[in-house]
Amino acid sequence: MKTRTAIAAILALATAGAATTTTAFAKPPRAPAIHSYILLDRTGSMEPIWSEALSSVNAYADGLATLDGGPRVDADITLAAFDAQEGLQFEVLRQDVDASEWRDVTNREISPRGMTPLYDAIGRMVSLAEKDKPEKAVIVIMTDGEENSSKEMTKASAKAALDRVRAKGWEVVFLGTEFSNFDDATGVGQSASRNMAVSKDQLEDSMRRLSDKSKAYASGAAPTVEFNAEDRAAAKEEEVKQRTNSPPQRGNP
């Protein structure tokens, strides 16, 4: 009887030790994951606000990587810039880069030029995202003007592409950089709550705010990514609307 009791005690200790070891080496829970796709208009008319546009992209990446403003998330970023010179020019500057390892994009890498094949660029960016198949994604489209040179996609086919990603629960936002005419955005199915005009001096702040919203969406703290009255006031949207009564001429300045 004593032998059996001793054996039972040894087995109990061994089991407890194994449980303790398993607990000690258990992997921490995975952080919520998100992939952000930034589609940057690099057409000629962006030149006066180019530095601010690039700084805002870098601020968005920094915001996703920091613990400030929301929960920690595993965030990947793909950045592509577009214009048209004898057809669509679509340059992927960063692809599937972890936000914590982001290398700032600068005007030494890319500069403004060309015309605006917005629909074509949307089609290409959606294709990249669909190949990646992230569980959650935010597509950020930053432009300062209207479509004027697409050859591959029409308004209807660009809308169909965005409808596919919206059906997956992915978020799509349009930022008008010193631009407030969202006819192209609404034409491809965008709701007004996901479009916002931004003053060039507020681009960085607006993109940091957007990174906080993206993290909240990734974690489930917010169901969508939308702009509210506070965001619009901070972006100086009304001032932009007053300055831009008509769409700017596109192309090389």
N, C-alpha and C positions, 0 to 999 in steps of 0.2 A: 504493500500500500504506500509505504514511504517512497519507494522507487518511482511509482506512478505519479505521485504528487510532485516529486522533484522534476520529473520529465515534463509534466504539465507546466510547471513554473518556468522551466527553461524555454519551452515553446512560446509561452506568453511573452517572455522578455524578447525573444527573437522577433516575434510578430510586431511588438511595439517598436522595436528598433527599426525594422523595415519600414513601418509606417512613418516613423520620424524621418528617416532618410529620404523616402519618397516625397514627403512634404517639403523637406529642406531643398530638394533639387527640382521641385515642380516649377515649370515655366510660368512666368507672370502672364496674366491675360493679355491677349493682343489688343492693341489700340485700334479704334475705328479707322478704317482706310478710306481714302478718297483719291481720285486722280483729277487734277485740274488741267484743262486744255485752254491755253490762251492764244487767241487768234488776233494778231496785231497788224493793223493797217500800216503799211510803210510807204504809202503813196506820197507824191511830191508835196501835197498840201499839208502833210504832217510835219514838215521841216520846222516851222516855228515852235512846235511843242514837242519835238522829238526827245529832247533830254528829259523832260518831265514824264513822257510816256514810258521811257525805259526805266527811269527811277521808280515809277509806280509798279512796274512788273516785278522789279527786284524787291520792292516793299511787300508785295503780295506773297512772294516766296518766303521772305523773312517772317511774315505774319503767320504763315502756315507752320513754320518750324518752331516758333516760340511757344512757350507755355502761357504767355499772357493772352488774355482775351478769350479764354475758353479751354476746353479739354485738349490733351495731347492727341494728335492723330498721326497715322502713317500716311503722309501725303506725297504723291508723285506729281510732277509737273511736266507737261509738254508745251513748248512755246514754238509757234510758227508765225512767220511774217509773210505778207503777200502784197503783190502789186501785179501790173500787167505791162509787159513789153513784148509785143508780138506774141501775145498769149499769156496765160497765167504763169506767174513766177511765185512759187510756193516753197519757202525755205524753212526747214525745221531746224531751229537754233538749239533747242534743248529737247531731248526725248526721254521720257520716263525717268526724270531726275528726281531723286529724293530731295524734298524741300530742305532738309538739314544739310545737304551737300551742294546746295545751289551755288553756282558761280555767276556773279553779277553779269548781266548782258550789258554791253556798252556800245556807243556809236562807232567804236573801232571795228566792230563786227558787222554792222549793218547800218545803212543810212536810207533816208527817204528818196523815192523816185517813182515814176510811172503812174499808171491809172488804177482804177478800182474794180477788179473782178470779184465783188463780194460774194455772189452766189457760188462761183467756182471755188473760192476759198472755203466757204462753209462746207461744200461737198467733200473737199479733201480732208478737212479737219474731222468731220463726222466719220469718214472712212477710217482714219487713224484710231479714233476712239472705239469704234465698233470692233476693230481688230484686237484691241487691248482687252475688251470685255470687263471693265471694272464694275464692281458692285454699285459704287456710287461715283458720280462724276459731275463736275461743273465745267461748262463750256463758256468762256468769257470772250466776247467779241468786242474789240476796241477799235472804233473807227471815227473819222472826223467828216464823213460825207457819204454820198450815195453811190450805189451800184452804177457802173457805166461801161463795163467792158467784158462781162462774162461771155464765154463761148461754150463751155461744157455744161453749165447748169442754167436753168430758168428759175424764175421766182417760185413756180410751182414745184419743181424738183428740189430746190433748196428747202422749201417748206416741208416737203415729204421727208427729207433727210432729218430735219430737226424734229418733226413729229415722231419719228422712230425713236430718237433718243429720249424725248420727253415721255414717251410711252414706257420706257424702262425706268422712269422715275429720276432720270438725270435732270440737272438744272441747266438752263441756258440764260445768260444775261447779256445785254447790250449796254456798253458804255459809250456815249457820244462825247468825244473829246473836243470841247469847244464847238459842239454841234448838238442841235436839238430837234432835228427833223427825223422822226423815227418811222417814216412811211415804209422803208425797206424792212425794218424790224417787224412791224405789225403785219406786213405782207407775207412774212415767213412764219407767222403764227405766234409772235411774241405778245405777251400780255403787258400792259402798261406798267405793272408793278415790278417788272423785271428789266425795264429800260430806264436809263438815267443819263441826263446831260451833266457833264462835269467840267468845271472851270480848270484850266491847265494848272493853276497854282494849288488846286485841291486834288489832283489826280493821285498823288501818293497817299494822302489820307483816305480817299475813297477806296483805294485798293486794299489798304490795311483793314478798313471796315469790312470789305468784301471777304478778306481772308478769315475774319472772325465769323462771319455768316457761313462761310464754307465749312469751317470746323464744327459749328453748331449743327449744320445739316449732316455732316459725316457722322457725328456722335449720336444723332437722333434727338438732340435737344431742340431742334427746329425742323419742321417737316419740309420746308422749302428754303430757297434763297431769293429774297425779295427786298426791295428798297422801301424804306418808310420815310415819313416826313422829316425825321431827324437826319437821315442820310442825305436827303435832297437839299436840306438847308445847308448842311456842311459842305456839300458839293457845289453850292452856289448855283443850283440849277436855274432859278429864275433869272439870275444875272446873265447866264449863258443864253437863255431864251430871248432876252432883250437885245443881246449883242448880235444874235444870229437870226435875223428875220427871214432870211432866205438861204438856201443851201449854197455853200461855197463852190467856186469853180474848181474842178479836180484836174489833176495832172501835174506836170512839172511847173514849179513856180517861175 
